[in-house]
Amino acid sequence: MALNPRRSFLVRATGLAVSASLLSASRGALASLPETRSLAFEHTHTGERLTTVYAIGDRYRPEGLRQINRILRDHYSGEVGSMDPRLFDQLHELKRLLGCDAPFQVISGYRCPATNAALRKRGGGVARRSLHLEGRAIDIRLPGVALAELRDAALDLKLGGVGYYPASNFVHVDSGRVRHW
């Protein structure tokens, strides 16, 4: 049975009003969802890649933290450390500030004491009590972002230490006290 033109118009108009109402309700629901924070990494020594959600709202996701701890392990010994989630928040803010979606290229994350001691012996400015030992430091680059721009953005955040190593092509970021070198 065909609807008369007037009735057909009313059915369509009612459908549009219901759709608009549902869309409006879903926008409100989406706005009330907690912020999802994710990071992506490429490890320059192991070739591994990872993209993961590590936090939703004010809660860290254990699985996301475990995945990041694994990719940021000591690539010399294979030992997995427990990284400071605040460091991940710094990296997330860096990407937001720079407007970059590329994965962080990781040069060094966690370091076990034996690796740190061996690197110190070789020279190259490795600190005896490096924050890498505590899982509170990472050495990175960001494809498509000049190293000096990455350093400046990290300094602008004022969330921890920032080291600039242009000869080695990386920026050190840590969750220690605010300082730079």
C-alpha positions in Angstrom: 0.0 0.0 0.0 1.5 3.3 -1.1 1.5 6.3 1.3 0.0 9.5 0.1 2.5 12.3 -0.6 1.6 14.2 2.6 1.9 11.1 4.8 5.2 10.1 3.1 6.6 13.6 3.9 5.6 13.2 7.6 7.2 9.8 7.8 10.5 11.1 6.3 10.5 14.2 8.5 9.9 12.1 11.6 12.7 9.8 10.6 15.1 12.8 10.1 14.1 14.2 13.5 14.8 10.9 15.2 18.1 10.6 13.3 19.1 14.1 14.3 18.2 13.5 17.9 20.2 10.2 18.0 23.2 12.0 16.3 23.0 14.7 18.9 22.8 12.2 21.7 25.8 10.2 20.4 27.9 13.4 20.1 27.1 14.1 23.7 28.0 10.6 24.7 31.3 10.8 22.7 32.2 14.1 24.4 31.7 12.5 27.8 34.1 9.6 27.0 37.4 9.8 28.7 40.5 10.8 26.6 42.3 7.9 25.0 46.1 8.2 24.9 48.1 6.2 22.5 51.7 6.0 21.3 53.6 4.5 18.4 57.2 3.4 18.4 59.8 2.0 16.0 62.9 0.6 17.7 66.0 1.5 15.7 68.0 -1.5 17.0 65.5 -4.3 17.0 63.3 -3.2 14.1 60.2 -3.8 16.2 57.1 -1.6 15.9 54.3 -0.9 18.3 51.1 1.2 18.4 49.1 0.9 21.5 46.6 2.7 23.8 48.3 3.1 27.1 45.7 5.1 29.0 42.1 6.0 29.0 41.1 9.0 31.1 43.1 9.0 34.3 43.7 5.2 34.2 46.7 3.5 32.7 46.0 0.3 30.8 48.2 -2.6 32.1 48.3 -4.3 28.7 49.4 -1.1 27.0 52.1 -0.4 29.6 53.3 -4.0 29.3 53.6 -3.7 25.5 55.5 -0.4 25.8 57.8 -1.8 28.5 58.6 -4.7 26.2 59.5 -2.6 23.2 61.6 -0.2 25.3 63.5 -3.1 26.9 67.3 -3.0 27.1 68.1 -4.1 23.6 71.6 -5.3 24.6 70.5 -7.7 27.4 66.9 -8.2 26.6 65.9 -7.3 30.1 62.5 -5.7 30.4 62.3 -2.8 32.9 59.3 -1.0 34.3 59.0 2.4 32.5 57.5 5.5 34.2 54.1 6.1 32.7 54.6 9.8 33.2 57.3 9.6 30.5 54.6 8.2 28.1 52.4 11.2 29.0 55.3 13.5 28.1 55.7 11.7 24.7 52.0 12.0 24.1 52.1 15.7 24.9 55.1 16.1 22.6 53.2 14.6 19.7 50.2 16.7 20.4 52.2 19.9 20.6 54.1 19.0 17.3 50.9 17.8 15.5 52.8 14.7 14.3 51.4 11.2 13.8 54.7 9.5 13.0 55.9 6.8 15.4 58.8 7.8 17.8 62.1 6.2 16.7 63.6 4.7 19.8 67.4 4.7 20.2 67.4 3.7 23.9 64.7 3.1 26.6 65.3 1.1 29.7 68.9 0.1 30.5 69.9 -2.6 33.0 72.9 -1.8 35.3 75.3 -4.0 33.4 74.5 -2.3 30.1 74.8 1.1 31.6 78.2 0.2 33.1 79.5 -1.1 29.8 78.3 2.0 27.9 80.0 4.2 30.5 83.2 2.3 30.0 83.1 3.0 26.3 82.6 6.7 26.9 80.1 8.9 25.3 78.6 10.7 28.3 76.6 7.9 29.9 75.6 9.0 33.4 76.5 6.6 36.3 73.0 7.0 37.8 71.2 7.4 34.5 67.4 7.7 34.6 67.4 5.0 31.9 68.2 2.6 34.8 65.0 3.6 36.5 62.8 3.5 33.3 62.5 7.2 33.4 64.3 8.2 30.2 64.2 7.6 26.5 66.3 8.7 23.6 64.2 9.4 20.5 63.8 11.1 17.1 60.5 11.8 15.3 60.4 11.4 11.5 59.4 14.6 9.7 60.4 16.8 12.7 63.7 18.5 12.9 65.8 17.4 15.9 66.1 21.0 17.2 62.3 21.4 16.8 61.7 18.2 18.9 64.2 19.5 21.5 62.4 22.9 21.7 59.0 21.3 22.0 60.2 19.1 24.8 61.7 22.1 26.6 58.5 24.0 26.1 56.6 21.3 28.0 58.7 21.8 31.1 57.9 18.3 32.3 61.4 16.8 32.8 64.9 16.7 31.5 65.8 17.3 27.9 69.2 16.4 26.3 70.1 17.5 22.8 72.5 15.2 20.9 72.6 16.5 17.3 75.9 14.6 16.5 74.2 11.3 17.5 70.8 12.4 16.0 68.6 12.0 19.0 66.9 13.9 21.9 66.9 12.5 25.4 63.6 13.0 27.3 63.1 12.0 31.0 60.7 12.3 33.8 63.2 13.7 36.2 63.5 17.3 37.3 63.2 20.0 34.7 66.7 20.7 33.3 68.5 20.7 29.9 71.8 20.1 28.4 
